[in-house]
Amino acid sequence: MKGNKWRSEWLSLLIMATPFLVYLWLAPSLPPKIPAHYSFTSHGLVVDRYSAPLTNLLSIFPAMLLLWALFTFLQRGMYTQLISLPQFFRAKYGIKIAVLSLLAAIPVLEMLRAANIIPHGTGEKSNYWMVGIVLLLANALVFAVFKIGQRSISNTAIHYKYYNILWVGSHVVMSAGPLCAIFAPDLFNIEKLIPQLMLVFLAVMGNLLYSVKPNSMLGIRTPWTFSSEVVWRKTHHLGGVLLFAGGLTGFVLSLFLAASSTKYLFISIVLITTLIPVFYSWYLYRQQVNS
């Protein structure tokens, strides 16, 4: 059985190799440099960095490799010793395939565009079609993740109503910023709006995940929270409070900060509200062991 599971990794490896195979196919018709990064500005979506096609691939590949290793560890590492759910392996495998497919699709689309295999327009808003495709793929990823999770989480772990709120909220947060940039760029500061939406969603998550029960998909899943229901409950009580307070406080502060500072505020709050509960779960676990 274990051998069969490892042989199933051929699909992940094929997905990670696909951008390089497309590059070998299109190399003769690719320009010396292609878009490598986009930014939302008052002039619409603009390319703010170019790089050689192969350099672009090599910059994305480490992220794919890291995510592949992380998800494989979650499938086969210590968590399989802590969770005996039959759907656990399938759920993590499906999410891994979806995430890798999204990351691989972005450079493939860019190369197809640069080689004129797929059409693209001109002008300052000519990059919006790329946003639309990536947004569609990203929402498909979110849908797949939550759909897989729906099959793995019982109604006793988190009420389906709350689960669906997180599901819909993820789509809204992911889509609202780019859509506002496309259809109403003069009404919103997009650089500020996107982290503000994420901060509000953090507060919503904290409120809903406050009392989530042990499960394989949602929550603060560390070896220490899985070791004891008491550690899980206390960790999530603290984590829920921190997420709610951090998201709400961050949103209020963002109203008075410059747009360039808002993203750093968001990153700081995410790190604080993530690391403190993780260390707290370890502390509670050590207390239990010592007692």
Phi, psi and omega in degrees: 000318180295321178298320179297320180296318180290326178293338179290350181288353180301327180292318177299316181295322178295318178298316180292331180277340185305314179302324180288323177295319177295321178299315179299324180290319188262355187311316182297334184255005180273144175289166180301325180226145178230161179302135180244341181202144180240154175221147174274128177228180178293345178264009181104200179273120183235153175278125180248001175204135176244154175205165176297146182306315181293322177298320178299317179295316182293337177281334180271328186302317178303324178295317178297317181295319179296316179294322176299314180296319181296311181293325178294321176297317180296327179288316194243356184274218187295334184293330179291339176278342184260338183236128182250029179283131181295334182271359185298313181298313183296321182296309181295324179295316180297319179294320179299314180298319181295316181294314180297323179297320178296314181296322180288329184291328185297306178292330177297314179298320181295321179290320177298323178292315182295329180272005179062026174285324174243143187286155173210152184272196179230168179100175187292338180255016183290345181272357184293332178298325179295319177300316181299317180292313180296321179296319177297316179294319180295319178291326175297322177297311180301316179300316181296317181298312182289328177293317176296316180297326180300327180280342186259343185251130178276163180293343179280337179285313175207135182299139183302329178297316179290323177299317180292328176297316177296322181297305180295320180300324178297318178295319182295311182297321181290326189263330190299314182300304178300321180293321176295324179294327182281314189262340181215057184294335181278346183266340186230148169269097189297324180300332180265326185295317185298309176296330177295318177298320180293324178294318176298320181293326175301317179296319178297316179300315180300321180292322184276329183269002183304319185243024180294141181270164180304132179201174187267358189237316187247148173110189180269092188261095175240164176303331184279325176290328178286344184284339185203138178293329178294315178297317178301311185296312182294322179296318182285332173297313179293314181299320178297316179296316181294318179297315181296311182293318181294316180295316181292314179297318180298320179296316179298315180297325182295336179294337184251358182261159174291156182301321182294337180270341186295321181294325178289326174298315179299313180299318180298316181293320178298315180297316181295312184286347177266313187287322182299311178298325179297311179293326178295321178296321176296318180298315179296320179297316180295324177298317180296316181297317183290333180274000000 
